[in-house]
């Protein structure tokens, strides 16, 4: 299959690149508006570590909501299932990723799942570390290990841009504090500082594909064979990716593509074929539901042509 990918992937990328004209780059975080609108890149990493890349795969971008998958895993390792799901639910919402609606309408007011903003903020509060810097250091170390020992860092320009314009996220966090989802000993601004930083961690498609492959292999490093994450926690993360990883288009994506994925508003998509491949995609132009227009089209093409599915 890798030989077929090497032969066909560049053509698929160029065919999907035209879909970028149907979207636009995110502008509500001003720094993200600088991304090249028609860029599209992809890396596919096989279980033995071999990779195939095409297009703008070396373009660096921030993880944004993709980081929520890995902070969930870290929080589960720090607190166990009972500790995490006391603070956040297990259901899709049907609402926008930054919505406050269900927090107000449904008792006991905890976020519906870890991949919406309110849920990810609650999850971030559970990661061990006495200061935002300590939390961020642990997050960076864990993400870097999953990325094959890469030295990842926070894009400070994106972090500052996001922090300065995050009025809705601050509202969500203080609402969580009022609902006692964030405990009395939790400083809201400290949690938000760590949250904005992990959203602004910078990667390329190859590093994202490597992180995806760890999930595809059930939490095992593809090179060393060492277990990085308990299999049970990876199962939980993959279930959330399938249910709500692509914002309000998650159901459509599950039907059309059929593999777990998580998108971010920088245009990144992490996807995986269980047991076989990790995939990293970047295409900064977004559609109405916040997903990369070209990236989604490319994954649809690849899944159809290569018969990828988890069903």
N, C-alpha and C positions, 0 to 999 in steps of 0.2 A: 504493500500500500504506500510505503514511503516513496518508492520510485514513481508511482502514479501521482503522488502529491507534488514531487519535484517537477514533474512534467506539466501538470495542469494548474497548480496553484497560482503562478503569475497571471495566467489568463483569467482565472476566476476573480482575482483581486482587481484587475483592470475593468472587468465587466461590472463588478459591484461598486467601484469607485464613482461611477456615474450617479449612484443613489445619494451620494453626499450632497448633490445639488437640491435634494428634497428636504434637507435639514439645515440647521444652523448651529454654530457653536454656542455653548452656554455663556450667558452674559450676566447672570445675576451674581456670579462671583467674577468680578471684573477681570482678574488675571487670566481666567480661563478663556476669555474672549480673544486672547492673542493667539490661540491655537490655529494651525493651518486647516481651513475648512475642508479641503478636498483630500487631505491625507487619509491613507488607509494602509495598514500593515498588519501582518499576522505571523505568528510563529506557532508551529505544532511540534510538540515534543513527545516522542514515543516512549514506551515503558523502559526501553534500554538506554534512554538518554539521547538518542539521535534526534536531530532537529531539522525541520524544513521551514524556511522563512520566505516571505515575499512582500513586495511593496515597501512601505515605510516602517518596517519592523523595528528599526533602531530609534525611531522617534520616542523621546522620553515624555512621560505624562504622569499626572498624579492619580493615585488609585481611587480617590473619592470613595463612593459607597462600596467598591470592591473590598476595601479594607475591613468592612463590617464582618465578612465571613471569618477572617482570621482573628479579629478581636473577640468574636464569639468563641472560637476554639480556645483562645488563651484564657478567657473568663471561665469556660467550662473546666479547663485544667486547674485553674486557681480555686474554683468554688464547687465543682461538681454540678450535676444536673439540678438537684434540689435548690441549691443556692442561686443559680442563674434564673430558673423558671419561677422562683418566688417573686422576681422583679419584672419579668417579661413573659409574654404569652407565646403560644405556639401556632397561631392562626394567621392566615392572610387577612388583609383589611378591606381590600377593594377601594381604598382611598389613596390620595396622593402620598408620596413618601414623607412629606413634611406636614401632613395633616394633624390637627389637634382634635378633630371631631370625636373620634372614639374615646379619647381620654376623658372627654367631658360627659359622654353619654352612657358609657358602660362601666359598671362597678367591677373591680375595685379601682379602676382608673390607671391600671398599669398598661404599658404598650402591648399591642397585639403580637408583635414578633420582633426579633433582633435586627431585622434588615431595614425597617423604617427608621427614620432619624431618631424618634423618641426612644425606640428600643435600643438603638446603637449607643445612644447617650447613657442609658441605664446600664448597658453591658460594659461600657468604658469605665463607669464608676466602680465596677466589680474587679477590675484588673489590679493586681497588687502593685503597690508603689506609694510611698509616703508623699510624693510631690508629683506634679505633672511631668517634670523632667525624668523622674524615676520610672513612671509609667511608660513614658515615651521610649526610654532606653530599653525597657523590656520588650515593648512592642516591636521596635526596630530590630532587636536581636532575634526575636522569633520569626518575623517576616523574612529577615535576611537568611536565616537558617533554611526556611522553606524554599527560598529562592536559590538554593545551592551554595550558601556561604557568601552571597553577595553583600557588599557593604552599602546598604540602602540608607537614604537620608530624607529629611523633610525638605521640600521646596519652600523656603521661607517666604518668598514673594506670594505664592498661592496661599500659604497659611495666614499671612497677614491680611491678604485680600478677603479671605473667607471669614476670618475673625471679625473684621471691620464691618462686614455686611450681613452678619448672621443674626438678624433680629428675630426671625421666626424660630431658629434653633434655641436662642436664649429664652424665648417665651416657653418653648417646649420644656426646656430644662428646669425653669423655675416652676412650671406647672407640675412637673414630676416631683420637685422638692415639696411643693404644697400638698401633693397627694401621698407623701411619705414613701414614694418609690426610691427617691434619693434620701438616705438617712440623715438624721440630725447632725452627724459628724462629717457629712460630705459638703465640701465647698463647691458650689455650682460652677464658679468660674474656673476652678482647678480642673474639674471634669471636662468642661468645654475646651479648655486649653489642650488637654490630651486628645480629645475627640477631633478637634480641628487639625491637630498635627498628624494623627494617623490617616486622616482623609488626604492630607497633602504629601504623603510618602510617594516618592518618585520612582518609577520603574520603566522598563521597556517591555516589548512583547515577549522577548526571550525569558526575562525574569518572571513575568506573569505566567507564561506557559509552564515554567518549572514549578511555581507554586501550585498551579492547577494540577500538575501531574502528581504531586504529593497527595492531593485529595483523590485523584483518580485511582491511586494505589492504596487507598484506605489509610493514609497517614504515614506511609513508609517512604523514606528517602530512596529515590530510584537508583542512586549510585552506590551508597554505602549499605543499603538494606536496613538501616537503623530506623526504628519506629520513632517518629517525631510527635505524633498525636494518637491518642487511643482511637481504635477503629470506631467505637460507639459514637464518639464526638464528631468524627468525620461523617458518619451516617446522618447525624442530626443536621450538620451544616449543609450537606447535599440535599436533604429534604427541604430545608428552607430555601435553598437556591432554586429548586424546581418549583416550589409554591409561590415564591415572591421575590425571586432574584432579579427579575426584569421589570420592576415597578408594576404599573397597571397593565402591562403587556405580557405578564408572566404566563398566563393561561394560553394565550395565542402562541407564544414562543415554545411552550412545552408541546403544543400540538404540531407546529410547523417544523421545529428543529428536533425536539425530543431528547435533549441532553441538559444536565444541570448547568446553570450559568449565573453570573452576577455581573451587572453593568454598573458604570459610574458616569457622572455627568461630564467628566473629561473626555468621554467617548471610548473609554476602555471597556472591554468585556473579557472576563475570565470564564472559560468553559472547559468541560472535560467529558471524555468518553470513558466510563468506568472501566478500570483495569487496562486501558489501552493508551490514551492520549491526554495530555494537557494542552490547552490552547490559550494563547494570549492574542487579543485583537485590539487595535486602536483605530478609531475613525471619529474625529472630534465633532462632526456635524450630527446633531441630535434631531430626532423626530419629536412629535408632540408629547409623547410619554417619557421622554428623557433618555431614550436609547439611541445608540449610533445607527443611523439609517443605513450606511454602507456596511457597517460591521454585522448588523443583523442579517442583511441580504447575503453577505458572504457566508455566514454560518449556515443559513438556510441552503445555500448552494452546496456547501461541503457536506452537510448531513445527507442531502438527497443523492449526491453523486457517489458518496462513499458508504452509503447505507449505515450511517451512524444513528444509534438510538439506544436508550436504556430500557425500552419497552419490548 
